[in-house]
Amino acid sequence: METRFNNIPAYIYTRDNIIRLILLTAAFALVFINLYKPFSSESWYKVSEFKFFLSSSLIILTGVLVVVISRIIMYYYGKKRSISYSAYAVWILLEIFFMALFYTIYTILLNPKREYSAAFKESVINTSLVLLLPYAALHLYFSYREKERQLRSWVENHAETTAQQNAYSFYDEKNELRLSVKRENLLYIESADNYVLIWYLNKGIVTKFMLRNSLKTIEESLTDTNVQRCHRSYMVNFDQVKVIQRRKDGIYMELGVDKVPDIPISKTYSKKVIQYFIDSSC
């Protein structure tokens, strides 16, 4: 699809950026007309330097109302519809036209001898410079700020994702985060009525954390991880499992960590657990 049919970035017509655009455009117009006096603008009004400054400042700031009204309309229009590049270009051309028309009327009122077409042409040239130069600079600045924001957001999201990948997070029944454990430190999870006990290593010491939630909910949150259900009352981190052993009273997993009991495997989960252990050990 051609560029002119693409939509302009939404950051162009956010409230903060519209305010920045209006303020910088007004400031630039004041400096441009009063300091550089393009196209002999001091000859428009036969007055002293100070009076020229006051009158031109008033005229310029009044003319900037065209931009204010235009951008307010754009702000509310942009909330409902997208704005294409071609539509935005036309929008700016209309701003130039109406502001030039505004300045032309001022010029004719203050100097009736001036030819309307010549005054309008000169106003279009000046207005184009007054608007397009700050617009170009601001759009580059807005684009830079947006790229910076996107990069910062990506870094933050990447860091958060990396942290999530390196740790298991546990939430209570109100979906509030209560505990995060590094993957290599999690041992097993045990059901205890309306709670679960999360067993993990903290500075090499076996530690437990009681969390109000169900084992089933925890199981669902740990789908596609190495923490697997092996019993109606247990889930185990298979990164910690060293041995699976069949005994007279059933099948058990040994985690190889002091003071950690062997975890039973129920018949319901035995086939799945043993196969998972074999596959993960390959």
N, C-alpha and C positions, 0 to 999 in steps of 0.2 A: 504494500500500500504506500502511496506517495506521502511524503512528509506533510504536505499541506492538509491532508485528511486526518493526520494523527492529532491527538489532543495535547494541548499544552500541559505541562506539569501543574498539579493542583497547588503547589507551593507558591506559584506566581500570584494567585489571588487569595491567599490566606490573609486574615485580618492584619497580622503583624507586618507582613511584607507590603501590603497595600499602604499602611501608615508610613513605613520607611520610604516607599516610592514617592508618596505625596510630599513628605518633608524634604527629601533630597532634591526633588524636582523644583520645589519652591525656592530652596536655598540656591540651587544652581542657576535658576532663572534670575534671581536677584544679583548674583555675582556676575553672570554673563552679560546682562544688560547694563548694570551700573559701572562695572569695572572695565570691561572690554569695549562697550558701546559699538556693537557690530553694525556694519552697514551705515555708519554715521547716524546712529539712532539719536544722538544728542541734537540733531537738526530737526527731529520730529517736533520738539517743543522748544520755543525760543525763551528759555528761562535759565536761571542760575544753576550751578552744579547742585547746590543743596536742594532747590526746588525740583530739579530733574530727578534727584534721588527719591524724594518723597513721592512725587507724582508717579514715577515709573514703578516704584515699589508697590504703591497702592494698586496700580493697574495690573502689575504682574501677579500679585497675590490674589486679586479679584479674578484674574484670568485662570489662575490655578484651580479655582472653584470648578471649572470644567472637568479637570482631572479628578477632583474630589467626587463630584457627582458621578462621573463615568466609572470610577473604581468602586464606588458603593454599589452601583447597579451590577457591576461585574461580580462583586463579592456574593450578592444574593442570587444572581443568575447562576454562578458557578456551583452553588449548593444544590441546584436542581438538575443542571445539565452540564455536560462536558463542553469545553471550548476548543475548537480545532485551531491549528496554527493559522489557517487562512482567515478564519473568523477573527482571531486575535489581531492579525495584521490590519484587517478592515476596521476593527475597533480602534486601533491606534491612529489610523488615517482619519477616522471621524473625530478623534480628540484633537488632532492637528487642525482639521478643518474648522471645527467650532471655536477653538481657541483663537485661530487666525481671524475668523470672522469677528470675534469679540474684540480683538485688538484693532482690527480695521475700523470698526464702528467708533472705538475710542479715538483713533487717529483722525477720522473724518469730522468727528464732533469738535475736536480741539483745533483742527486745521482744515476748515471747509474747502480751502483751495486745492487740496491734494486730490489727485485723480483716484477714484475708487479702485480701479483695477490694479494700478501701480501699488497702492497702499496694501491691497489684499495680497498681491504677489510677494511684497516685501515681508508682510506679516507671516505668510506661509513659510518662507525661508527661515525667518527668525524662530518661529514656533517649532519648526522641524528640528532645528538645532537645540532649542531649549528642552524639548521632550526626548528626542532620540538619543542624545549623548548620555544623559543620566539613566535613561531606560536601559541602554546597552550595558553601562557599567553595573547597574543594579541587577540585571538578569544574570550577568556573570557571577556576581556576588551571591545571589540566591542559589544559583546552580552549585557553586562551591560549598555553600552552607549545607545544601541538601545532600551532596555527595559525602561531606564530612559527617552529617547526621547518620546517613545510611551505613557508613563505615563503622562508626561508633556503635550503632545498633547491631551490626553484624558481629563485631568483636565481642560485645556483651552477650549476644545470643550464642555465639560459638563457645565462649567461656562457660556459659550456663549449661550448654549441651554437653561439653566435655566433662564438666563437673558431674552432671547426671549420669554420664556413661561410666564414670569412675567410682560411682557410689550408688547405694540403694537408699531410696528415700521412703520414709514410712509416715503415713497420714492417719489421723484418728478418724472416728466415725463422723466428725464434723468437717472432714476434709482439710484439716489444718496440719501442716507439716510439724511433726514432733521429733523426728530423728532421721539423720543421714549417716550411713555407715559405709566406709570404703569397702569395695567388693571383696578384697582379700581378707578383710577383718570380720565379715559376717560369718557366723557359724551355722546356726539353725534357728527356726522359729517354732514356738510351742503354743498350742491352744490352751487357754485357761478360762473356761466359762465365757464371759462376755469380753474377755481380754485376750491378748496374745503376749507372750514373753519373747522378746527378741534377744538372742544370745550372740554376743560378739566379743572380739578382743579389743581391749583398750589398754594400750601400753603393755601388751603381752599378758594382761590379766583378763580372765573370762568374766564378762560383765553382762548383766541382764537389764532390759528395759521393758517396763510394762506399758502396753498400749491398749487403749479401749477401742477395739475393732474385732472383726471376725477373721478367722483364718482364711475363709473363702474369699473375702474382699482383698486380703493381702495377696492371696494366690493370683487373683485376677490382675492386680497391679504389677505383678512380677512375671507376667506372661512373656515368653521368649527370652528369659534370662536363665542363668544356671541355678537359680533357686527353684527347686522342684518339690512338689507334694509327694510324700512317700507314705503317709499314714493319715488317718482322719485327724490326728492331733499334731502332726509334724510336717514342716517343710525344711529342707536341708540345702545349704549352699554346696553344690557338687565340686566347687573348686577346693573344698576342704576335705572331701571324702577320700580316704586312703584305701580302705578295704571294705568289701561287702562279703559277709560271712554267713553261711547257713548253719544254724545251731538246732539243737533238739526242740527248742521252744519257738523257733522262727528264724527270720532273716534279719540281720542287723548291719548297720553301717558304722564303721569306725572312722572318726575324724582325725585321730592322731594328735589330739590336743589334750594336755593334762587337765584333769578335773571335768572333762566333757564326757558325758555318758554315751554309750553306743545307742544309736537311734534305730528304733524298730521300723521294719518295712512290712506293711500289711499285705495280705494276699491280693487285695484289690489293685494295689499299685506295683506289686513285685515285678511283673513282667516288663512293664514300662520303665521302671526305675533301673532295673538291671541292664536293659538295653541302652538306656540313656547313659549310664555309667560306662559301658563298653565303648559306645560311640564317642563320648567326650574324652576318653582316655587314649583314643587312637591318635 
